Structures are given as C-alpha cells and as structure tokens.
Amino acid sequence: MSYEYERVAAPRSGLRLHLNENTAGCSPRVLAALQTMTREDAAFYPDYTDAIEACAGWLGVAHDRVLLTNGLDEGILAASVAAMRGSEGERRYEAVVVVPAFDMYAACVDAAGGRVVEVPLGPDFSFDGDAVMAAVTSRTRLVFLTNPNNPTGQAIRRDAILAIADHASHAIVFLDEAYADFAGDTLIGDAALDRLPNIIVGRTFAKAWGLAGLRVGALIGSTETMAPLRRVVPPYSINAYAARALPAALDDRDYYDWYLDQVRTSKGLLYDALRKLSIPFWQSGGNFVLARFGSDAARVLEGAAARQVFLRDRSRDPGCEGCVRIGAGVIDHTEACIAAIREVLCGAP
Amino acid sequence: MSYEYERVAAPRSGLRLHLNENTAGCSPRVLAALQTMTREDAAFYPDYTDAIEACAGWLGVAHDRVLLTNGLDEGILAASVAAMRGSEGERRYEAVVVVPAFDMYAACVDAAGGRVVEVPLGPDFSFDGDAVMAAVTSRTRLVFLTNPNNPTGQAIRRDAILAIADHASHAIVFLDEAYADFAGDTLIGDAALDRLPNIIVGRTFAKAWGLAGLRVGALIGSTETMAPLRRVVPPYSINAYAARALPAALDDRDYYDWYLDQVRTSKGLLYDALRKLSIPFWQSGGNFVLARFGSDAARVLEGAAARQVFLRDRSRDPGCEGCVRIGAGVIDHTEACIAAIREVLCGAP
C-alpha cells in the first residue's frame, strides 16, 4: 500500500473553505512588512534570528527548543525521515497514525521508508489511548497525535498524551497542534515535558495567523530529541519573505484575536444551521466543522462548488462515510456557506 | 562520522562574496511582481501552475519532467531520502560524492541514513570518472556530480557523465547544475537522457537569477526516476512569493544576461589581480573563483572581513589547503574585493 497526499483543486475565486486557511488573509501588518523587502532581501540567503526570537517569545520557550520549518509539513517530513532511518533487522521501523488524520503523516512515513500502523479512533471519534499504546512495538519510532484532531475537531486529553509518551519512550511522540490556537489548549510549557523529552510539539502559522502561502511552521522540543530532525531540515528552508512575515504577524495580536473570535462565532452559526437541517456534526476545536451529510454528501459538495463555495470531501477517511469538512472562519464566509448548503438541500430560498 | 552543513555567518552589511549569491539583488521586475501580492496570496496555499510553466518553458522541457523545489537543497534532500530508504540486508545504501563538493550532499545522505562514499577529484581538481565508477557498488543508489564543480569551478566532460550514468544504471545520477548558467553548458535537452533516464538534473534560481532568499530550485528528469522524489517533496513546499517571483524573473532575460556579463568580466579582473599577486587560482565555470592563498589564507579572510568583504574559507575541503572561494559577480563588488585583498597582502595603497 502506498500513501500519497492528494492535492485538491484550489480555485482562486470563490470561497475556499476546504483547506482550513484563514480566508480573511494575513494581517495587514504582514503585507506592510513584506512591502519593505528589497532586491537584496530576495537575493540573499535568509537570516532567521528575528523569526526564531519572535516565535520563541510567542510560545514562551527558549530559542534552542524551536526549529522553524517550511510549513509544518516539513516538520512532519523531518520527523519521519529522522525516525524511520534504519530498521530492526529486516523489518522496517513503524509509525503509529491515529486515523482519520492529516494525510501528510502517512505520506511522509511512507516516503521515508517506514511502515504506517493505523489505529482507528473509538466510537464517535473518541480518542482511544489504549488502542494507540497496544499498537506500539519495539519497532515503533514515531507516534502521530493531533490535538485537536483534523478532520474531526475532537480533543485528546492531556493525560492520554502523557501516558502514550511514557509508554512509547523509545519513540518520538509528534503532537501536532496545528489547530491548538482555536482550542486554546497546548502542551507547550507543560512541566510534564521535562520528564517526557520524547514529545515534540508541532505548530503552524498557516491557520490562525493566516500565513499558509508563506509556509511557516515550528517544532518545539528538547535539544536531544530535536537534534536528528534538525539535521534533516536544510539550513535555509524558510523563505526570506516568511522570515520577515512571522515577526510582523506575531506583532498583531489584535488580528489573531479577531480571527479567533470570528471562528468561534462561525462555528456556532454552523452548529445551529446543521441542527436545523438535521445534519449530524461534531463540535470542533479547530477552524472547521465535520458534518455527516450521508448520501447527500456528493450533492452538497458539488452544489456548493457550483455556488463557488468549496468544501472538503472527507467521505473516504476511515469512519467518515458521508462526511464533509467545512471551514469555519470569517463570519461573512460562513453565512454564505450556510446559504449555499441550505439551497442545495432545501432548494432556492 | 557525521556530516552537517556548516552555517556560515552572513552579515547584512558589507559585501557578501562568500555565498555565491547575486549581490546585485533580484531583477527589479521580481520586486515589482511581489509588490502586487495581496493578503490572500500570503494566506492561501500556493498554486504552481504559472511557475512550473515558466520554468519548463525556460529550460525547454515538458511540464511533467519538472519538479520545483524549495531551493535546490530540498531537491538534494528528496533524492537522498528517496534513494537511501531501505538497505541491502544489514548494509546501508550508499551515495557517491566527488569531493570537494557542496556540503549538502553528504549532510542529506547522512540525515537520510545512507553511507557517504567520498571520491576525491584528480590532480589539479580534474574530474576522475574512472575513480567514480570504481566506487559504485551494488549498494550505490545515488551519485552526486556537480557541473561546474563548487568550489573548484571545474567542468565535467559530457562523456564522463554519460559513462557514469551508464555504469551506475541501478542508481540515480544527480547532476547538480547550480552554476550551469555561468558555464553555458547543460545536459538538459540532451538526447542522451532518453537512454539514460537515471540522470536527474538539478538547477537553482538562487545564483544567476538572484532568488536565493526566495528559495526556488528545480529537478528535471524522467517521470519514472522522479516519482519517488516527488513523494518526498511536500505538496506546498514552494512559498507563494517564490511561485510569483519565478515567472517574473524568467521574464527579465536582459537582467540575467547583464549579470552573466558582469560575472564574466569579474572573473577576468580576478584572474588578472591574482596573477599579479602570484596567487594560484583555477579558472572557473561558476560565479566564483577558488584561489590558493596558502599560509596567507586566514589573514586574507580576516583582513577582507575587517574591510567588510566576506570571502569563504574552503581550506578544510579535501585538496583545498589554503584555499579561499571568492564570489565573482557585480564588477564594482569585485573591484572592491580586489582592493581589499591587495591591501591585506601588500599593505595600504
């Protein structure tokens, strides 16, 4: 079996509610900062001093615990390559992936020559820590956890994460917190990390901070656990524009708070609308909502797209039959999305 | 033994002649194109249609033979990861690296879990194709060749490259043409590639095109050989600004020609100056010149740096005792560099 990331169509016009982007765009301060870039800035290999400092400051960690990556994708790849090199005799090293999950985990593990061991979520997408621990073997070198999960939006309890890291102490536990800004819950700064240095936390500035096009993510972890990952990441992987953008973005906390507020309100609007339509959904910790349209899923996806509202088909994910993931960010965009879904399901208003 | 890329200090002020950057900056058209980027461009996952088309058009190859990479570094990493996964029983796969070479080859092979097999250049940095072929074993999965070489600037003859690719048909031959713009010699478009589909050519837009800060490289190769590398490169590895910059850069052929002309003249000026100073050097196919200052090397490096001219110490590279690599780009910068070197070696004018 081969795992590949499926690149989805991403039209420039219409409402892109299928990639969990911040559809308001980046902070105006970011654009202003990038307008000051010079011809030399574009032509010189970038320096990351300011970007690392801004990131470490925002997350409240020491500089040497931060590794900036070219989007969190590069962090996932670096962990996969570092963890999957070598083998136990003839048998490949393994990575445990809780599914449904972001496609990149399996794609990167597979590309790095490792074996993907899938562990399904429990009933109603609940996290089953015992099942994850049962899947850990002597060959396990990497465990991917996502909190909150994508695409379900469900949380993992702190003690479940710590128990897994304790049980799989010979492996890296990669805790993907791409959507933690929205859930307001993070393991960064948690004292438990001192006794569980095998945990690496992944963050991205693509979502809440609106920098998806600029590609900036970060890994946070102990010096020792991070060392083999640092060797995989090329020395100039972050683009000069991204390096300039990050401090400017982090300097505009008002913009971040505004978007988080929009997301909260948008999720409430979506929950109400889905309830009225009797569509099952899961309350989400992210900037998206997973809803089960069942046999109407294809019709909703196509009908919304015909109205220039792009949603994400997740119906082929394990346990997600008939499910569609709906971006929940800017309120105006959410209202347009709800109108489109109502039109498709109930006819013209 | 562990190989790591040594990040060198890169001051923003002064003359950066130590990283083979285009010190004139990118084309003004690139900056103008980037000034039109919007908040949405920064926040949305990028689309590469235009950038791939521009790159394929410039190189005269079909779109599906091009893989854009986040700097050529990412291409080197992708080849290393794809080629080094797995092993021959207990024995790791091997990559042949002709040294002296760009540090990233060994760093990436090592990070990917492979074994680096170094083959030294012949007398006077001549390329020894027989030695390369003799180093190829059943475990060889990758051979790095650089034409023209960095840091020596020396060329590899076409028939030597083809003979190696023919001999090592079970391996990827990664032909790094980062400096081919300056030498005017490329294997892209060569009919021999049809019978040697194991050759992948690497190019970068960091050097002649002045886009080092934007991180854009490209791999060109057959669909089959490229497939495992494509799986390693994340789907959104090129930043949105880079994707916008590349077509704008390639549209300004006059700027490219101007810089190539500056490089030619600068190399002539450097050759003359080094001859007058009785410093041995090698005529170079790149935008740099390697010169052997011998026991004066450290004094030249430090003295030039004190005058805000930064040169690259290559004295620890195999066969490069006492050698310094000097960027040879913008004529004004070369003249300032020559003045600094003369001052250090001969005293104030």
Interface residues (C-beta under 8 A of the other chain):
Chain A: E4 Y5 R7 A10 R12 R16 L19 E21 N22 T23 A24 G25 C26 S27 P28 V30 L31 L34 Q35 M37 T38 R39 E40 D41 A42 A43 F44 Y45 P46 D47 N70 G71 D73 E74 I76 L77 V81 A82 M84 R85 G86 S87 G89 E90 M104 A107 C108 D110 A111 A112 G113 A206 G210 L211 A212 G213 L214 R215 P228 R231 V232 P234 P235 Y236 S237 N239 A240 Y241 A242 A245
Chain B: E4 Y5 R7 A10 R12 R16 L19 E21 N22 T23 A24 G25 C26 S27 P28 V30 L31 L34 Q35 M37 T38 R39 E40 D41 A42 A43 F44 Y45 P46 D47 N70 G71 D73 E74 I76 L77 V81 A82 M84 R85 G86 S87 G89 E90 M104 A107 C108 D110 A111 A112 G113 A206 G210 L211 A212 G213 L214 R215 P228 R231 V232 P234 P235 Y236 S237 N239 A240 Y241 A242 A245
